[in-house]
Each structure stands twice: as structure tokens, then as C-alpha cells.
């Protein structure tokens, strides 16, 4: 995620071309998020930053891969080509299939993290309740894994959504 964000962070030209490609493809693909520029996956609220970057990547993966492949084909800079090819390989379908699962697994921890950051006064009872809610969510996930390990991942909301988008076909999805 960091490499993808960095690719567009330091190049206004690449970002403009990515936005132009987004304008062309937004009628073809169903994007859920209006944002185009990959968000950085590091920061002080690391769980929230990671999840925001992963969710945007899931939504715009096809756009990013198409654009990076176009840049690889058009680039005159010999130093950029291997780096971009590496990013393209890392973001291929087989390398990034775990991202939706990570989103679902980290979401309860994100909610807990954001709950503890929002409070101006520390209320220990509310903090314990938030930890308890998070623990219950993880116990439900664990029970699904114990019940049927093969089907556990496909029952997660983001994974289920990605699988349904894939089943719709390449002409209707951003994946």
C-alpha cells in the first residue's frame, strides 16, 4: 500500500493521468468511493490508516493496475520501470487476495482504537465495554472458523462483497 501511495504522492503528472483514466473508466466500473488518489497507509492512527488504504485499494484495484501498466509501457525513465513492474506484480490478483480478509479482521480493532481516541475524559467503564464488544466480535469470528474453516473467510462482509463483485463479471467490477 505504501508503494502505491508513494507512486502518486511524488508525481503530479501520474496523478493527473490516473484521474483522467478514472474519468474514462468510472462509467464502466462500479466504484464505491469517489476518491482516486491512493491514501497513505501509515500514520498516527495506524489501524485506521491501513484500513482506509486497503478499502480504497479494493475499490480501485483495477484502475490502479491499468494505470500502472500504462505508465510502464510509456515510461522513458529506466529507473522507474523496474519499480513499477514490481508494484504491478505485487498487486496482481494472487498476491493481494488476502486484503479483503484483513479489512474484516482489523475492523473490530479499528473501532476499538477510534473509540479510545475520541474520548476527552477517560471513562474506564466505557473503555472496558468497548474492549468487551471487540472481544465478542473476535469470538464470533473464531467460532465461524472452528465451525467450518473453509467457509469462514467467505462469510466475512468485505470478502463476501468482493466475491459477489467478481461473480458479476469483469465488465461490471473494479476488481
C-alpha positions as CSV (number, residue, x, y, z in Angstrom):
1,X,0.0,0.0,0.0
2,X,2.8,2.4,0.8
3,X,4.5,1.9,-2.6
4,X,1.2,2.6,-4.4
5,X,0.6,5.8,-2.3
6,X,4.2,6.9,-2.8
7,X,4.0,6.4,-6.6
8,X,1.3,9.1,-6.9
9,X,2.4,11.3,-4.0
10,X,5.6,12.5,-5.7
11,X,4.2,12.8,-9.3
12,X,1.5,15.3,-10.2
13,X,1.7,14.1,-13.8
14,X,0.9,10.5,-12.8
15,X,-1.9,11.6,-10.5
16,X,-3.5,13.7,-13.3
17,X,-3.3,10.8,-15.7
18,X,-4.8,8.5,-13.0
19,X,-7.7,10.9,-12.5
20,X,-8.2,11.1,-16.3
21,X,-8.2,7.3,-16.6
22,X,-10.7,7.3,-13.7
23,X,-13.0,9.7,-15.6
24,X,-12.9,7.3,-18.6
25,X,-13.5,4.1,-16.6
26,X,-16.0,5.3,-14.0
27,X,-18.8,4.6,-16.4
28,X,-17.5,1.1,-17.0
29,X,-16.6,0.1,-13.4
30,X,-18.7,0.5,-10.3
31,X,-16.6,2.5,-7.9
32,X,-17.9,2.9,-4.4
33,X,-15.6,5.6,-3.4
34,X,-15.1,9.0,-5.2
35,X,-11.5,9.3,-4.1
36,X,-8.9,8.4,-6.7
37,X,-5.5,9.1,-5.2
38,X,-4.3,6.1,-3.1
39,X,-4.2,7.1,0.6
40,X,-1.1,6.6,2.7
41,X,-1.3,3.5,4.9
42,X,0.9,4.9,7.7
43,X,0.2,7.5,10.3
44,X,-0.6,8.0,13.9
45,X,-3.9,6.1,13.8
46,X,-2.2,3.2,12.1
47,X,-5.2,0.8,12.1
48,X,-7.5,3.4,10.6
49,X,-4.9,4.5,8.0
50,X,-4.2,0.9,7.0
51,X,-7.9,0.1,6.6
52,X,-8.7,3.2,4.7
53,X,-5.9,2.5,2.3
54,X,-7.0,-1.2,1.9
55,X,-10.6,-0.3,1.3
56,X,-9.7,2.2,-1.3
57,X,-7.4,-0.3,-2.9
58,X,-10.1,-2.9,-3.0
59,X,-12.4,-0.4,-4.7
60,X,-9.9,1.0,-7.2
61,X,-7.6,-2.0,-7.8
62,X,-8.5,-2.3,-11.5
63,X,-7.9,1.4,-12.0
64,X,-4.5,1.3,-10.3
65,X,-3.3,-1.8,-12.2
66,X,-4.5,-0.4,-15.5
67,X,-2.8,2.9,-14.9
68,X,0.5,1.4,-13.6
69,X,0.6,-0.9,-16.7
70,X,0.1,2.1,-19.0
71,X,2.9,4.0,-17.2
72,X,5.2,1.0,-17.5
73,X,4.6,0.9,-21.2
74,X,5.0,4.7,-21.7
75,X,7.9,5.5,-19.3
76,X,11.1,6.8,-20.6
77,X,12.8,6.7,-17.2
78,X,14.7,3.5,-16.9
79,X,14.9,3.7,-13.1
80,X,11.1,3.8,-12.8
81,X,10.2,0.8,-14.9
82,X,11.5,-2.0,-12.6
83,X,9.9,-0.3,-9.6
84,X,6.6,0.0,-11.3
85,X,6.8,-3.6,-12.6
86,X,7.4,-4.7,-9.0
87,X,4.3,-2.8,-7.8
88,X,2.2,-4.3,-10.6
89,X,3.4,-7.8,-9.7
90,X,2.7,-7.3,-6.0
91,X,-0.8,-6.0,-6.8
92,X,-1.7,-8.9,-9.1
93,X,-4.8,-11.0,-8.2
94,X,-2.9,-13.8,-6.5
95,X,-0.7,-11.5,-4.4
96,X,-3.5,-9.3,-3.0
97,X,-6.4,-11.7,-2.5
98,X,-5.9,-11.5,1.3
99,X,-6.6,-7.8,1.5
100,X,-10.4,-8.1,1.9
101,X,-9.9,-10.6,4.7
102,X,-7.5,-8.3,6.5
103,X,-10.1,-5.5,6.3
104,X,-12.7,-7.6,8.0
105,X,-10.3,-8.9,10.6
106,X,-8.9,-5.5,11.5
107,X,-12.3,-3.7,11.5
108,X,-13.2,-4.5,15.2
109,X,-9.7,-3.4,16.3
110,X,-10.2,-0.2,14.3
111,X,-13.5,0.5,16.1
112,X,-11.8,0.0,19.4
113,X,-8.9,2.2,18.5
114,X,-11.1,5.0,17.4
115,X,-13.3,4.7,20.5
116,X,-10.3,5.1,22.8
117,X,-9.0,8.1,20.8
118,X,-12.3,10.0,20.7
119,X,-12.7,10.3,24.5
120,X,-11.6,13.5,26.1
121,X,-12.1,12.2,29.5
122,X,-11.0,8.7,30.2
123,X,-14.1,6.7,31.3
124,X,-12.8,3.3,32.4
125,X,-16.2,1.7,32.3
126,X,-16.8,2.7,28.6
127,X,-13.3,1.6,27.7
128,X,-13.9,-1.8,29.2
129,X,-17.2,-2.1,27.4
130,X,-15.5,-1.2,24.1
131,X,-12.9,-3.9,24.7
132,X,-15.7,-6.4,25.6
133,X,-17.6,-5.6,22.3
134,X,-14.4,-6.1,20.3
135,X,-13.7,-9.4,22.1
136,X,-17.2,-10.6,21.3
137,X,-16.7,-9.8,17.6
138,X,-13.5,-11.7,17.5
139,X,-15.1,-14.7,19.4
140,X,-17.8,-14.8,16.7
141,X,-15.2,-14.9,14.0
142,X,-13.3,-17.6,15.8
143,X,-16.5,-19.7,16.3
144,X,-17.1,-19.5,12.5
145,X,-13.5,-20.7,11.9
146,X,-14.0,-23.6,14.3
147,X,-17.3,-24.5,12.8
148,X,-16.2,-24.5,9.1
149,X,-12.6,-23.3,8.4
150,X,-13.1,-23.4,4.6
151,X,-16.2,-21.2,4.7
152,X,-15.1,-18.9,7.4
153,X,-13.3,-16.4,5.2
154,X,-16.2,-16.2,2.7
155,X,-18.6,-15.3,5.5
156,X,-16.7,-12.0,6.3
157,X,-18.6,-9.0,4.9
158,X,-15.8,-7.4,2.8
159,X,-14.7,-10.8,1.4
160,X,-18.4,-11.6,0.6
161,X,-18.7,-8.3,-1.2
162,X,-15.5,-8.8,-3.2
163,X,-16.6,-12.3,-4.2
164,X,-20.0,-11.0,-5.3
165,X,-18.4,-8.3,-7.4
166,X,-16.1,-10.9,-9.0
167,X,-19.1,-13.1,-9.9
168,X,-20.8,-10.1,-11.6
169,X,-18.0,-10.2,-14.2
170,X,-15.1,-8.0,-15.3
171,X,-17.2,-5.5,-17.1
172,X,-19.1,-4.5,-14.0
173,X,-16.5,-4.5,-11.3
174,X,-13.4,-2.6,-10.4
175,X,-11.6,-5.7,-9.4
